[in-house]
Amino acid sequence: MKKKELLNYFDEKLMDKLYGFCYARTNDSHEAQDLCSEIILKLVKAANSEGEIEEIYPFIWKVARNVYADFSDDRRRHSDSFYEGDPDEVLPLIAAEDDDDDDSEQMLRAVYRRMSFLTKAYRDVMILFYLDGMSTSDIAKALGSSETAVRQRLFSARKKLKNEVETMTDIINRPANLTNINFEIWGNGNPNVGDPRDVAQRQFSKHIVWLCRKKPMSASEIAEELNVPTVYVEEELEILARGEDWKYGLLRKLDNGKY
């Protein structure tokens, strides 16, 4: 079978198995999502290369194990290398560990901006560790998590910041994607209380609903699409999901955290 046919096997059942593989090895849903994304990316790259695959599923799981091995090596290599000190001095180093550019003020602004695009789980540990100066053990107690999970999230958050700051040149000056949207409502009925449309009067709300109309999206995916920090998107998603009466909203939160 040609490698390009690999994509034909990407279905919900396979995605669930890959996520289960990742969760069993990380014991953390956020880490599992990251690892699963890396495996899928590697498989997609393989599908876009030349060559043949003798047995499809052994190939998929071989890729998954190799990606996990690299993931584990990176995590072990960085697990004890957290920076301490003044965040104005420390945070630029996260994004520029291999960079000779000494423009730390500009780099700091870039890091703070990208930090606002992290999802809540990663954003919280970064703020508590680097800005509030809490230890990983204290953060674990505050969040009701294990210290290992906190350290794993710090590692992943640092990796995300480093990768995204390096590639953010094209979007840093991009305006928020908030062109005017108006909805037309068809149907009958006149709810006296709790009309879900009442919480979607703002353009920001309407854009979020529009993005989620065909394919479920996560807060971070919406944030990237609209070029609006994730922290604001998360709050708006909660409002849109609960509705005015806290029962009926325009969006529904799925088990995978998407809307």
Secondary structure, DSSP 8 states (H G I E B T S, - for coil): -BGGGGGGG--HHHHHHHHHHHHHHH--HHHHHHHHHHHHHHHHHHHTSS-B-SSHHHHHHHHHHHHHHHHHHHHHHHTT----S-HHHHHHHHH-TT-----HHHHHHHHHHHHTTS-HHHHHHHIIIIIS---HHHHHHHHTS-HHHHHHHHHHHHHHHHHHHHTGGGTTT-------------S----SS--GGGG--SHHHHHHHHHTTTS---HHHHHHHHT--HHHHHHHHHHHHH-TTSS--S----TTS--
